[in-house]
C-alpha cells in the first residue's frame, strides 16, 4: 500500500490577496454559525465516514490592503494524480474553507476529471474535507479535482465593554474538546501547571484581564524563532518558538485556568481563540451563549479582535479523522492506494490564491 500524508510547505505564507467590501464584526455580537457550501456534484459523506501545519509568525505583507474592511480572496484547492502503474482503492482527502461568523465561502468554479468513484464533503468538528475515492486507475491514467473558492472575510473588532464577560460556570459537551490536552498542547505538563498557579496567585479580577495576563506572559516569555514544532512546554522551557508554538502555549495556559481555548489555522499562520460569555447569559438548552475571541500570539499585537485577510481553514487542535488512529492537531492532506508495480503515483495537492 502507498500512503502519503501531504502538506503545504511549513513556512509558506500565502500573501496574494485582494481587498474589497465594507463592514466589520464586533466580537461578542450574536452571529450565525454559517451555512454549508455543498454544491451540485458534491454530496455530504455518510456519518460513518465523518469523524502538521504550515506556519510563520509574520503578518500579511500587503500594506495596500485596508484590513478594517472585508477582504475578498479567491483560492484554488484540490488534488492532481498521475500514475505510471495501475492503482486500486485510492483515497485522497484535502481540507477546504468553510463558513465561520467572520467569513463566508462560495464555490465559483470546479473541475472533476478522470475515473473517479465519488467526490464528497466530510464534516469534522471545526473543519471540512473533500473526499475523493478512486476505485481503479490504470497505468498512464490521471485524476483532477479542483475547486475555486471565493472567501469574504470580515474584520473582528475587540469589544469595548468586557467587565461582564466571564468563564462559563458549566461547559456544554461540545466545548470539552477545547479543554485538557491536545497533540503538542500538553496542558497537564508540570511546568505549565506551575506557571498557571503562579498566574492565579496574581490574577486580575475580571476574566477578560485574566486572559490578557496569559497573553502578555506568553509574548514576554517566548521569543519568536522559526524551528521544529515543539510541545507547548518545550516552548516555555526554551523561551523560543514560532506562532504555532506560542499559540499552543497560550491555549495550554488558558485551559489550565478553566478557559476554553483553541487554535485557528489559516494559510501560512495560526493564532488562538478563547471563549467567554456574558455573566447574565441564559442560553437555551444545547446552545452557546458566549463568543470566541481571537488574539495574535505571535506577530503584531492583537487581543480580542483580528484584522486579517487570509481565510480561516479550520479551527481546533484535536481532530478525529477516520484515516488516522489517534486525534490530530491539524487536518492535513492525505492519500493512500494499493498499487500494481514498484513505481508510485505522483500526487500533487493544491492550495494557492487563484
MARZA-445715 format. One line per 4 residues: number of its first residue (from 1); their letters; for each residue x, y negated, z negated of N, C-alpha, C. Coordinates in steps of 0.001 Angstrom, whole numbers. Each point is the difference from the previous one (the first is absolute). Layout:
<recs>
NUM) A) X:Y:Z:X:Y:Z:X:Y:Z ~ ...
</recs>
This chain:
<recs>
1) XXXX) 848:1202:0:-848:-1202:0:875:-1240:0 ~ -403:-994:786:659:-1300:2:-824:-966:-815 ~ 621:-648:-959:-717:-972:-823:833:-1253:-123 ~ -601:-1126:283:705:-1274:-41:-833:-1022:-732
5) XXXX) 566:-615:-1038:-671:-1076:-725:657:-1301:435 ~ -516:-573:1079:608:-1169:620:-455:-1266:-706 ~ 905:-978:-106:-344:-1275:-602:625:-1122:808 ~ -533:-1187:-164:623:-1161:600:1302:-274:-752
9) XXXX) 947:-675:665:1269:-316:-627:-222:-724:-1319 ~ 696:441:-1049:-252:-478:-1359:130:-1505:-117 ~ 974:-611:656:247:-1432:-172:-628:-850:1097 ~ -778:633:879:-608:-767:1077:-1005:-998:-554
13) XXXX) 93:-1237:405:-959:-1033:-404:-630:-555:1261 ~ -1272:302:231:-665:-390:1234:-550:-1410:-149 ~ 473:-901:846:-294:-1419:-211:-649:-676:1203 ~ -361:743:1017:-628:-618:1168:-1468:-230:-303
17) XXXX) -323:-1173:-483:-1328:-281:-517:-580:-1236:659 ~ -1301:14:186:-688:-1127:604:-1080:-475:-950 ~ -75:-1293:-273:-971:-525:-952:-1195:-617:684 ~ -1153:143:-636:-1208:-668:475:-1045:48:-1087
21) XXXX) -1037:-840:121:-1141:85:-899:107:-922:-1191 ~ -1059:18:-811:-58:-834:-1198:-625:791:-1126 ~ 142:-526:-1222:-659:632:-1137:986:637:-948 ~ -483:424:-1160:845:621:-1010:-862:791:-952
25) XXXX) 638:884:-753:-664:753:-1055:511:-510:-1333 ~ -890:-300:-902:387:-346:-1364:-27:1278:-820 ~ 1154:385:-536:76:1230:-775:-972:-68:-1162 ~ -768:1062:-171:-976:41:-1073:-1415:-159:487
29) XXXX) -176:-422:1252:-1356:-123:527:-541:1363:377 ~ -1313:116:77:-629:1270:346:109:194:1500 ~ 614:1100:417:275:227:1409:-438:1396:409 ~ -421:180:1254:-328:1336:483:1257:838:140
33) XXXX) -157:1308:-78:1159:878:87:397:306:1428 ~ -748:-446:981:401:219:1384:-850:1044:678 ~ 247:181:1300:-786:933:793:915:1023:643 ~ -579:1122:388:756:993:739:216:-498:1413
37) XXXX) 1144:391:600:249:-450:1358:-227:1108:1003 ~ -668:1088:-403:-226:1110:914:-614:-466:1301 ~ 593:386:1110:-436:-430:1311:-386:1226:829 ~ -549:-248:1173:-319:1079:923:1277:773:311
41) XXXX) -53:1312:-128:1170:816:259:804:298:-1241 ~ -317:-633:-1122:666:272:-1263:-1055:378:-1018 ~ 77:1202:-540:-984:458:-972:666:207:-1341 ~ -766:-150:-1065:548:215:-1337:308:1474:-197
45) XXXX) 1134:279:-630:370:1384:-264:-915:588:-1059 ~ -139:1333:9:-801:662:-1023:595:-270:-1364 ~ -843:-14:-1020:480:-306:-1348:1043:996:-462 ~ -35:1224:508:983:985:-434:1398:-331:538
49) XXXX) 72:-864:1035:1277:-397:550:509:-1313:-591 ~ -845:-606:-884:416:-1284:-534:882:179:-1233 ~ 363:-692:-327:822:186:-1142:-617:241:-1326 ~ 18043:-6845:3422:-1135:-614:-660:195:-1409:367
53) XXXX) -134:-1287:-456:-574:-825:1047:936:-1123:415 ~ -290:-664:1112:884:-1018:554:-96:-1307:-763 ~ 1076:-486:-580:-127:-1161:-868:1203:-924:33 ~ -247:-1283:-178:1037:-943:-377:-635:-1097:-841
57) XXXX) 804:-888:-543:-542:-991:-920:-172:-1372:595 ~ 165:-128:1301:-87:-1322:609:-1431:-383:293 ~ -236:-1296:98:-1316:-493:389:-69:-64:1514 ~ -1183:-229:533:-161:-49:1445:831:-1146:569
61) XXXX) 897:329:910:876:-1017:584:-683:-640:1192 ~ -1037:-739:-273:-748:-661:1063:-526:-1311:-559 ~ 876:-982:-85:-351:-1246:-667:-1094:-762:729 ~ -252:362:1271:-1044:-694:734:-1387:438:-438
65) XXXX) -105:1074:-753:-1295:486:-438:-484:-775:-1220 ~ -1256:-357:17:-641:-608:-1166:-739:1106:-733 ~ 628:535:-1048:-564:1157:-690:-1166:-363:-905 ~ -359:-1270:-61:-1168:-388:-791:-1299:181:780
69) XXXX) 94:426:1246:-1184:316:808:129:1445:465 ~ -1109:643:377:70:1393:445:951:180:1179 ~ 649:1156:23:926:338:1067:-549:1192:782 ~ -15:-121:1313:-458:1080:862:1202:632:686
73) XXXX) 162:1295:-153:1090:724:638:-551:1220:714 ~ 709:438:1027:-357:1224:725:1148:993:-127 ~ -369:1227:-243:986:1048:-233:-296:1208:873 ~ 1066:685:384:-111:1260:727:462:1115:-924
77) XXXX) -882:983:-230:318:1131:-867:-333:1291:733 ~ 828:1023:-180:-313:1252:672:1141:990:-33 ~ -100:1003:878:1015:1040:105:99:456:1448 ~ 1232:196:475:278:561:1318:810:1273:-186
81) XXXX) -411:1071:661:666:1293:-140:315:542:1389 ~ 1253:383:226:433:705:1206:686:1279:-448 ~ -272:1100:684:578:1260:-452:644:780:1141 ~ 1239:471:-200:666:834:1003:-371:1477:-125
85) XXXX) -721:333:-1065:-436:1385:-226:-1484:-7:-335 ~ -624:1145:102:-1411:102:-368:-143:-74:-1519 ~ -933:-828:-450:-271:-95:-1428:-1462:333:-256 ~ -269:518:-1185:-1362:306:-425:-211:-521:-1415
89) XXXX) -1262:-92:-392:-366:-445:-1357:653:-1332:-355 ~ 21:-916:958:604:-1307:-240:-903:-902:-826 ~ 600:-740:-904:-732:-949:-840:851:-1247:-185 ~ -550:-1147:366:678:-1280:-213:-935:-930:-755
93) XXXX) 525:-695:-988:-790:-988:-739:804:-1287:-114 ~ -707:-1117:6:667:-1282:-226:-978:-956:-669 ~ 496:-840:-927:-882:-948:-691:-357:-1165:907 ~ -1193:-552:-206:-455:-1162:766:-576:-1034:-962
97) XXXX) -135:-1201:487:-553:-1080:-819:-1484:238:-270 ~ -470:-529:-1114:-1392:128:-392:-455:-1305:-652 ~ -1311:-140:-134:-551:-1202:-626:316:-42:-1492 ~ 304:-1209:-470:133:-312:-1417:-688:-1339:-220
101) XXXX) -232:-408:-1231:-640:-1302:-208:719:-1141:714 ~ 1332:104:126:757:-1078:629:231:192:1489 ~ -481:1094:597:223:178:1427:-1112:814:643 ~ -213:-258:1291:-932:780:807:758:547:1200
105) XXXX) -386:1202:409:719:722:1047:-971:438:1080 ~ 419:-109:1244:-795:512:1114:927:635:1028 ~ -515:1001:708:744:632:1084:-320:-743:1287 ~ 1027:-517:660:-200:-756:1235:307:822:1245
109) XXXX) 748:1088:-153:303:865:1141:485:1338:-527 ~ -94:1024:842:469:1325:-409:427:789:1216 ~ 931:916:-230:450:926:1032:55:1387:-607 ~ -711:934:605:38:1399:-429:229:823:1256
113) XXXX) 1196:585:124:374:684:1231:729:1295:-333 ~ -296:1054:753:660:1279:-195:-953:1046:-541 ~ 516:1199:-168:-814:1126:-460:-118:-53:-1526 ~ -981:-772:-439:-223:-224:-1428:-1256:731:-433
117) XXXX) 72:667:-1131:-1180:680:-516:-989:-968:-613 ~ 508:-924:-828:-890:-929:-690:800:-1185:-522 ~ -650:-1149:-45:550:-1192:-645:-1029:-457:-1023 ~ 390:-57:-1258:-948:-323:-1069:613:-1004:-960
121) XXXX) -866:-613:-788:428:-924:-1047:-166:686:-1345 ~ 1041:-20:-787:-37:589:-1348:96:-1120:-1032 ~ -942:-3:-922:-7:-1000:-1067:703:551:-1237 ~ 1000:-715:-472:630:286:-1278:-386:-1118:-966
125) XXXX) 345:156:-1250:-299:-1035:-987:1052:-1092:106 ~ -295:-1041:785:937:-1098:172:738:5:1316 ~ -295:968:866:681:70:1289:-906:680:1017 ~ 348:-180:1255:-744:629:1090:999:568:1003
129) XXXX) -270:1213:465:864:654:971:-768:337:1271 ~ 710:13:1115:-492:646:1212:629:1385:47 ~ -833:1011:220:441:1394:21:-186:541:1414 ~ 1091:445:616:-14:512:1371:331:1487:-31
133) XXXX) -889:829:520:259:1437:78:283:382:1449 ~ 992:871:175:435:447:1324:64:1523:-35 ~ -1073:693:395:-5:1466:-76:1127:637:802 ~ 252:-517:1223:1043:572:852:451:-1052:1015
137) XXXX) 1311:-149:124:578:-906:980:1154:729:670 ~ -117:226:1315:994:803:706:1268:-793:281 ~ 1054:719:366:1295:-606:300:-150:-1094:1051 ~ 599:-1155:-267:-102:-1138:902:-1210:-875:-246
141) XXXX) -850:390:-928:-1211:-756:-287:261:-1193:-906 ~ -967:-902:-49:123:-1189:-842:-1357:-386:-561 ~ 40:-707:-1119:-1195:-502:-676:255:-1449:-387 ~ -1007:-824:190:95:-1404:-389:-1284:-424:-690
145) XXXX) 120:-483:-1231:-1123:-579:-732:461:-1346:-537 ~ -595:-1069:492:379:-1339:-438:-1248:-842:-237 ~ 28:-769:-1064:-1075:-936:-323:573:-1407:-67 ~ -673:-935:647:331:-1408:-194:-1005:-566:-987
149) XXXX) 501:-556:-1090:-862:-481:-1072:222:-1488:-225 ~ -1099:-707:-178:64:-1416:-365:-306:-132:-1484 ~ 863:-698:-705:-160:-184:-1441:-70:-1492:-308 ~ -1043:-389:-697:-120:-1381:-479:211:28:-1510
153) XXXX) 1080:-602:-431:327:-6:-1425:-164:-1401:-576 ~ -742:-78:-1106:-253:-1274:-667:976:-188:-1159 ~ 377:-1241:-277:812:-255:-1189:-816:219:-1264 ~ 664:404:-1064:-637:157:-1308:521:-1113:-905
157) XXXX) -906:-799:-518:361:-1128:-863:-159:420:-1459 ~ 1026:-236:-801:-46:373:-1416:-1099:-775:-726 ~ -684:631:-953:-1048:-700:-753:601:-1077:-892 ~ -781:-1029:-246:458:-1083:-879:-441:209:-1444
161) XXXX) -1103:720:-201:-486:299:-1343:265:1473:-292 ~ 884:275:-927:419:1383:-244:-176:452:-1445 ~ -421:-885:-893:-72:355:-1421:-1009:1100:-293 ~ -1044:123:838:-1030:1001:-271:239:1299:760
165) XXXX) 1159:145:633:321:1240:705:696:951:-961 ~ -518:1220:-91:510:950:-988:263:1361:637 ~ 776:792:-718:194:1401:372:-1282:755:-325 ~ -517:817:901:-1249:720:-277:104:850:-1260
169) XXXX) -1040:-44:-819:-20:806:-1222:-118:1481:331 ~ -716:307:1055:-163:1390:433:179:58:1510 ~ 897:868:434:276:109:1426:-914:1036:643 ~ -644:-338:1104:-776:1004:724:925:1051:598
173) XXXX) -566:1125:342:783:1136:475:891:-362:1186 ~ -526:-808:933:754:-303:1211:1231:-864:-258 ~ 107:-557:-1212:1149:-838:-324:1129:786:-658 ~ -248:1240:-345:995:757:-758:1269:276:801
177) XXXX) -117:24:1333:1190:246:810:955:-1189:-26 ~ -446:-1124:-548:847:-1183:-87:561:-187:-1403 ~ 1:1091:-769:620:30:-1314:968:1181:-43 ~ 913:-17:-962:906:1127:-167:1100:33:1043
181) XXXX) 579:1187:193:1122:180:912:-468:228:1434 ~ 817:-450:930:-152:277:1418:1388:330:537 ~ 101:528:1212:1331:256:553:888:-1238:-53 ~ 1104:108:-731:1003:-1046:-169:-477:-1172:-862
185) XXXX) -1199:112:-541:-476:-964:-1004:-91:768:-1314 ~ 1132:106:-688:94:816:-1213:-370:-841:-1217 ~ -1280:-275:-118:-502:-871:-1071:314:532:-1392 ~ 118:1315:-125:231:601:-1315:1480:113:-353
189) XXXX) 890:-508:833:1428:69:-301:297:-790:-1278 ~ 874:524:-866:277:-673:-1280:424:-1459:149 ~ 795:-319:1008:466:-1384:141:-1140:-943:367 ~ -938:486:795:-1148:-828:370:-945:-149:-1182
193) XXXX) -187:1072:-757:-829:-86:-1202:609:-971:-1015 ~ 1317:44:-130:671:-884:-959:-178:-1463:394 ~ 153:-296:1282:-194:-1377:450:-1452:-429:-178 ~ -927:904:223:-1420:-315:-194:-293:-352:-1453
197) XXXX) 593:762:-928:-198:-304:-1424:592:-1365:-348 ~ 1146:-292:579:636:-1300:-243:-883:-1139:504 ~ -564:164:1177:-874:-1032:553:-1280:-133:-813 ~ -530:1121:-474:-1238:-37:-784:190:-764:-1305
201) XXXX) 1221:45:-549:261:-702:-1248:32:-1505:148 ~ 149:-466:1230:59:-1447:249:-956:-383:1122 ~ -1129:700:63:-926:-191:1114:-867:-1238:-191 ~ -303:-720:1069:-939:-1130:-81:-1394:491:-362
205) XXXX) -878:-925:-346:-1354:382:-400:-846:463:1176 ~ 59:-690:1114:-861:367:1125:607:1147:792 ~ -866:864:520:475:1137:782:656:-460:1298 ~ -497:-1080:573:626:-530:1215:1456:-375:-270
209) XXXX) 240:-655:-1120:1362:-399:-341:855:1201:-387 ~ -621:1057:-513:755:1227:-275:548:586:1292 ~ -840:4:1037:467:496:1295:1074:-930:552 ~ -192:-1285:-171:997:-965:464:1334:220:-709
213) XXXX) -57:339:-1281:1220:296:-749:731:1190:616 ~ -743:1046:339:599:1170:648:627:-398:1331 ~ -720:-793:754:485:-458:1306:1330:-742:-141 ~ 58:-929:-936:1219:-785:-191:1156:875:-470
217) XXXX) -281:968:-865:1053:880:-507:595:842:1125 ~ -842:531:871:497:805:1122:910:-841:892 ~ -423:-1197:324:795:-856:879:1270:-506:-687 ~ -27:-41:-1326:1184:-427:-747:1006:1132:-166
221) XXXX) -497:1218:-211:881:1126:-310:527:728:1233 ~ -673:-136:1141:410:734:1198:348:-991:1108 ~ 1228:102:483:453:-842:1107:-250:729:1317 ~ -504:-737:983:-310:641:1277:1276:473:695
225) XXXX) -5:1279:370:1124:589:730:-492:1237:731 ~ 241:58:1286:-414:1168:763:851:1200:-381 ~ -590:1164:108:699:1225:-352:-951:1168:35 ~ 430:1155:-479:-888:1167:-23:-1191:-238:-916
229) XXXX) -1102:674:302:-1195:-138:-830:289:538:-1396 ~ -375:-761:-1007:263:371:-1382:-1306:214:-753 ~ 81:796:-1073:-1098:22:-954:-86:-1369:-672 ~ -1169:-304:-526:-166:-1276:-699:1000:-133:-1146
233) XXXX) 225:1082:-722:937:-41:-1132:1432:-241:463 ~ 364:488:1190:1345:-231:527:197:-1464:377 ~ -1039:-615:551:94:-1426:314:199:-811:-1278 ~ -701:388:-1059:153:-683:-1284:1402:217:-562
237) XXXX) 518:1213:125:1316:332:-550:1122:-717:740 ~ -54:23:1338:1082:-574:798:-126:-1510:172 ~ -1218:-505:-135:-211:-1431:180:-23:-453:1439 ~ -87:948:928:-92:-344:1422:-1076:860:643
241) XXXX) -574:-504:1075:-1006:759:728:-587:-848:1114 ~ -643:664:939:-669:-736:1065:-1456:-226:-388 ~ -808:-473:953:-1385:-326:-340:-774:1242:-434 ~ 357:1155:546:-689:1226:-392:308:354:-1450
245) XXXX) 1272:-117:-384:400:322:-1367:-573:-999:-1007 ~ 17:-1272:357:-528:-1030:-898:-1511:129:-155 ~ -670:356:1088:-1441:234:-77:-300:1195:-893 ~ 782:1061:143:-190:1190:-837:148:-330:-1478
249) XXXX) 999:-810:-333:227:-350:-1400:-1146:-847:-535 ~ -466:-953:783:-1144:-813:-425:-1216:882:-255 ~ -284:915:914:-1150:898:-156:158:857:-1246 ~ 1204:539:-219:243:850:-1165:-225:-758:-1304
253) XXXX) 486:-1221:-87:-159:-789:-1226:-1454:-395:-222 ~ -706:-330:1072:-1425:-308:-145:-757:1203:-546 ~ 248:1155:565:-716:1200:-434:308:328:-1449 ~ 1235:-233:-439:333:214:-1403:-765:-942:-906
257) XXXX) -347:-1160:510:-773:-975:-773:-1498:222:142 ~ -402:1084:663:-1414:308:170:-663:-753:1133 ~ 805:-595:878:-521:-811:1105:84:804:1293 ~ -1115:273:661:65:709:1281:836:-797:1006
261) XXXX) 864:690:721:843:-655:1001:309:998:1104 ~ 309:-523:1178:284:872:1150:891:-731:996 ~ 550:768:927:837:-549:1051:-846:-307:1226 ~ 374:-1060:705:-623:-375:1266:1082:69:1072
265) XXXX) -284:762:1059:983:234:1053:-385:-770:1261 ~ 937:-792:510:-181:-703:1258:1222:308:867 ~ -50:-223:1306:1171:292:835:1237:-764:-467 ~ 1032:738:-373:1255:-606:-397:101:-487:-1427
269) XXXX) -1009:241:-821:23:-596:-1340:-1051:673:-884 ~ 68:-261:-1296:-1071:394:-916:-24:-973:-1170 ~ -1126:-30:-688:-160:-836:-1188:-1059:650:-886 ~ -118:-414:-1271:-976:623:-895:-1298:-785:-126
273) XXXX) -1019:700:-488:-1259:-605:-432:-304:481:-1409 ~ -657:-850:-795:-459:388:-1332:-1484:-304:-105 ~ -680:708:-898:-1462:-76:-72:-452:-581:-1332 ~ -812:-1057:55:-632:-594:-1177:-1462:-278:320
277) XXXX) -806:-156:-1050:-1412:-295:216:-466:-1086:-972 ~ -1072:-724:322:-540:-1004:-928:-468:668:-1289 ~ 242:-649:-1139:-323:637:-1272:-1493:162:-225 ~ -822:-773:690:-1446:138:-152:-617:824:1124
281) XXXX) 829:702:747:-503:777:1134:-851:1168:-477 ~ -1077:264:715:-874:1133:-283:-251:754:1303 ~ 979:807:410:-127:683:1288:-1080:1069:-18 ~ -590:233:1159:-916:1110:148:782:1298:-121
285) XXXX) -689:1045:-356:651:1295:-178:716:410:1293 ~ 1268:352:-130:775:439:1150:594:-1121:829 ~ -213:-1254:-405:535:-1125:747:1102:-696:-793 ~ 851:-726:728:1074:-752:-625:-409:-1458:-140
289) XXXX) 313:-576:-1146:-376:-1394:-245:1165:-950:207 ~ 1198:540:115:1185:-841:58:553:-197:1389 ~ 1233:-469:30:676:-346:1248:1450:454:-68 ~ 508:420:1155:1427:273:137:704:-1301:383
293) XXXX) 1010:-364:-793:753:-1226:243:1412:356:472 ~ 454:-579:1109:1338:319:504:1069:-901:-600 ~ 1232:444:102:1139:-847:-325:1201:493:793 ~ 993:-835:129:1184:321:793:1140:331:-949
297) XXXX) 307:1287:-148:1055:395:-931:1371:-444:485 ~ 229:73:1298:1275:-420:589:-278:-1059:1055 ~ 927:-923:143:-203:-1052:991:-589:-1247:-629 ~ -660:-807:822:-585:-1255:-461:-1019:252:-1104
301) XXXX) 76:-773:-1073:-901:211:-1133:-1451:-260:389 ~ -831:1009:-202:-1446:-125:155:-639:871:-1083 ~ -889:-580:-782:-635:748:-1083:-1496:-282:-3 ~ -794:1045:157:-1453:-132:-9:-599:-324:1347
305) XXXX) 833:-364:957:-439:-291:1360:1029:524:979 ~ -332:-47:1287:932:522:987:-195:-717:1331 ~ 1058:-661:451:48:-578:1336:901:899:830 ~ -591:807:846:733:1028:740:-733:296:1297
309) XXXX) 722:22:1104:-624:254:1301:-20:1473:365 ~ 970:762:-492:50:1419:365:-1187:747:-602 ~ -633:863:767:-1213:672:-481:296:1096:-1011 ~ -985:262:-849:96:1088:-976:-175:1326:722
313) XXXX) 938:913:-215:-94:1330:589:-659:982:-962 ~ 369:-65:-1272:-603:881:-1005:238:-573:-1391 ~ -835:431:-946:121:-431:-1388:-30:1230:-894 ~ 1007:114:-846:93:1138:-905:1416:532:-35
317) XXXX) 238:1004:-828:1334:578:-127:-56:1448:-479 ~ -1198:590:70:-148:1416:-367:-1076:601:909 ~ 355:145:1263:-942:488:1000:35:1525:66 ~ -1165:572:176:-100:1449:198:-307:250:1474
321) XXXX) 999:530:692:-94:265:1430:-25:1509:197 ~ -942:530:770:-133:1455:139:1284:703:441 ~ 818:-662:811:1215:647:508:1142:17:-1017 ~ -170:-683:-1121:1044:-58:-1017:-452:745:-1253
325) XXXX) 911:728:-600:-341:799:-1179:-188:-853:-1246 ~ 699:-1098:-72:-78:-865:-1178:-376:-1414:435 ~ -512:-824:-923:-339:-1380:360:1203:-743:566 ~ -267:-904:925:1063:-777:629:-173:-1475:-328
329) XXXX) 1098:-691:28:56:-1423:-333:-550:-859:1130 ~ 163:494:1222:-333:-760:1201:-470:979:1059 ~ -1070:-339:713:-523:877:1046:790:-262:1276 ~ 923:890:301:892:-162:1138:-536:736:1228
333) XXXX) 642:-230:1132:-291:757:1202:441:1449:-191 ~ -673:927:701:248:1426:-241:-255:779:1289 ~ 844:1011:265:-219:891:1145:490:1400:-338 ~ -753:982:477:439:1388:-106:-603:784:1161
337) XXXX) 650:1127:334:-519:874:1049:725:1334:-54 ~ -548:981:687:708:1238:305:531:-130:1419 ~ 1196:509:274:583:-160:1329:535:1325:525 ~ 8:105:1307:502:1185:684:1310:-368:680
341) XXXX) 1094:179:-694:1304:-375:526:807:-746:-1035 ~ 1265:-261:343:910:-623:-956:-57:-1521:21 ~ -465:-575:1095:-47:-1453:89:-1203:-553:-760 ~ 141:-1226:-452:-1066:-639:-779:-684:-1076:832
345) XXXX) -1280:-231:-230:-686:-1089:695:528:-1359:-454 ~ -111:-984:882:362:-1373:-354:-1250:-704:-506 ~ 71:-495:-1216:-1150:-644:-635:371:-1440:-333 ~ -757:-937:530:235:-1416:-261:-1253:-621:-606
349) XXXX) 112:-446:-1244:-1089:-735:-629:190:-1494:256 ~ -1110:-688:198:40:-1411:369:-741:-826:-1041 ~ 637:-1057:-457:-668:-1034:-795:739:-1304:259 ~ -552:-833:849:688:-1225:387:-1020:-1047:434
353) XX) 379:-1282:-65:-905:-1036:503:-283:209:1477 ~ -1240:-196:408:-381:209:1399:393:-1209:843
</recs>
